[in-house]
Structures are given as C-alpha cells and as structure tokens.
Amino acid sequence: MPNTASAKKRVRQTESRTLRNKTRRSAMRTVVRKVREAVAAGDKATAQGLLPEAYKQIDKAAKRNILHANKAANKKAKLTKLVNSI
C-alpha cells in the first residue's frame, strides 16, 4: 500500500488510465474480431468495409501506447493479407 500522498495519487491515476486503456483495447479487438469473422464467413465486401475502421482503431491504440508501433503495423499487414486472401 502507498504511504505518501503522491504515491496514493499515482495509484488513483494508474487505475483510471488502466480503465481507459482497457476500453480502447477492447474497442480495437472488437473491430479486428469483426473483420476476422467476416473473412471466415467469406463476406469480402463486409471485411473490406470494416478494414478502414480496424486500421483507425489500431492506429489510435498505437498512438496512445496501448500497442507498440511495430505491432500495430504487423496487425494491419496481417489483416490486409487475410482480407485479400478471400
């Protein structure tokens, strides 16, 4: 447990940031999952329609340091390859 006031504040800040990051990560994963499901269903039009939204969410996550920039680039490349494979 934190003893100093600044340490207590840090705990509060960390909790709020963790919650914020969790929602952003969840939103990103949801869109990526929808793209994968569309590909699995063989629906290329839907997958291509969702791809820009997935890019947007992945880029936002990378910008806010939820994802590493290289991991974001790899995710986008894999999704593109997956959609193009239909």
MODELLER restraints for C-alpha pairs under 7 A, 6 or more apart:
rsr = mdl.restraints
at = mdl.atoms
rsr.add(forms.Gaussian(group=physical.xy_distance, feature=features.Distance(at['CA:2:A'], at['CA:8:A']), mean=5.48, stdev=0.5))
rsr.add(forms.Gaussian(group=physical.xy_distance, feature=features.Distance(at['CA:21:A'], at['CA:66:A']), mean=6.62, stdev=0.5))
rsr.add(forms.Gaussian(group=physical.xy_distance, feature=features.Distance(at['CA:24:A'], at['CA:61:A']), mean=6.89, stdev=0.5))
rsr.add(forms.Gaussian(group=physical.xy_distance, feature=features.Distance(at['CA:25:A'], at['CA:61:A']), mean=6.84, stdev=0.5))
rsr.add(forms.Gaussian(group=physical.xy_distance, feature=features.Distance(at['CA:28:A'], at['CA:54:A']), mean=6.77, stdev=0.5))
rsr.add(forms.Gaussian(group=physical.xy_distance, feature=features.Distance(at['CA:28:A'], at['CA:57:A']), mean=5.02, stdev=0.5))
rsr.add(forms.Gaussian(group=physical.xy_distance, feature=features.Distance(at['CA:28:A'], at['CA:58:A']), mean=6.05, stdev=0.5))
rsr.add(forms.Gaussian(group=physical.xy_distance, feature=features.Distance(at['CA:31:A'], at['CA:54:A']), mean=5.45, stdev=0.5))
rsr.add(forms.Gaussian(group=physical.xy_distance, feature=features.Distance(at['CA:32:A'], at['CA:54:A']), mean=5.72, stdev=0.5))
rsr.add(forms.Gaussian(group=physical.xy_distance, feature=features.Distance(at['CA:35:A'], at['CA:47:A']), mean=5.06, stdev=0.5))
rsr.add(forms.Gaussian(group=physical.xy_distance, feature=features.Distance(at['CA:35:A'], at['CA:50:A']), mean=6.05, stdev=0.5))
rsr.add(forms.Gaussian(group=physical.xy_distance, feature=features.Distance(at['CA:35:A'], at['CA:51:A']), mean=6.69, stdev=0.5))
rsr.add(forms.Gaussian(group=physical.xy_distance, feature=features.Distance(at['CA:38:A'], at['CA:44:A']), mean=6.97, stdev=0.5))
rsr.add(forms.Gaussian(group=physical.xy_distance, feature=features.Distance(at['CA:38:A'], at['CA:46:A']), mean=6.24, stdev=0.5))
rsr.add(forms.Gaussian(group=physical.xy_distance, feature=features.Distance(at['CA:38:A'], at['CA:47:A']), mean=5.25, stdev=0.5))
rsr.add(forms.Gaussian(group=physical.xy_distance, feature=features.Distance(at['CA:39:A'], at['CA:47:A']), mean=6.08, stdev=0.5))
rsr.add(forms.Gaussian(group=physical.xy_distance, feature=features.Distance(at['CA:39:A'], at['CA:83:A']), mean=6.24, stdev=0.5))
rsr.add(forms.Gaussian(group=physical.xy_distance, feature=features.Distance(at['CA:39:A'], at['CA:86:A']), mean=6.86, stdev=0.5))
rsr.add(forms.Gaussian(group=physical.xy_distance, feature=features.Distance(at['CA:42:A'], at['CA:86:A']), mean=6.55, stdev=0.5))
rsr.add(forms.Gaussian(group=physical.xy_distance, feature=features.Distance(at['CA:44:A'], at['CA:83:A']), mean=6.82, stdev=0.5))
rsr.add(forms.Gaussian(group=physical.xy_distance, feature=features.Distance(at['CA:44:A'], at['CA:86:A']), mean=6.42, stdev=0.5))
rsr.add(forms.Gaussian(group=physical.xy_distance, feature=features.Distance(at['CA:47:A'], at['CA:83:A']), mean=6.37, stdev=0.5))
rsr.add(forms.Gaussian(group=physical.xy_distance, feature=features.Distance(at['CA:48:A'], at['CA:83:A']), mean=6.80, stdev=0.5))
rsr.add(forms.Gaussian(group=physical.xy_distance, feature=features.Distance(at['CA:55:A'], at['CA:76:A']), mean=6.37, stdev=0.5))
rsr.add(forms.Gaussian(group=physical.xy_distance, feature=features.Distance(at['CA:58:A'], at['CA:72:A']), mean=5.93, stdev=0.5))
rsr.add(forms.Gaussian(group=physical.xy_distance, feature=features.Distance(at['CA:59:A'], at['CA:72:A']), mean=6.75, stdev=0.5))
rsr.add(forms.Gaussian(group=physical.xy_distance, feature=features.Distance(at['CA:61:A'], at['CA:67:A']), mean=5.58, stdev=0.5))
rsr.add(forms.Gaussian(group=physical.xy_distance, feature=features.Distance(at['CA:62:A'], at['CA:68:A']), mean=5.71, stdev=0.5))
rsr.add(forms.Gaussian(group=physical.xy_distance, feature=features.Distance(at['CA:62:A'], at['CA:69:A']), mean=5.29, stdev=0.5))
rsr.add(forms.Gaussian(group=physical.xy_distance, feature=features.Distance(at['CA:62:A'], at['CA:72:A']), mean=6.14, stdev=0.5))
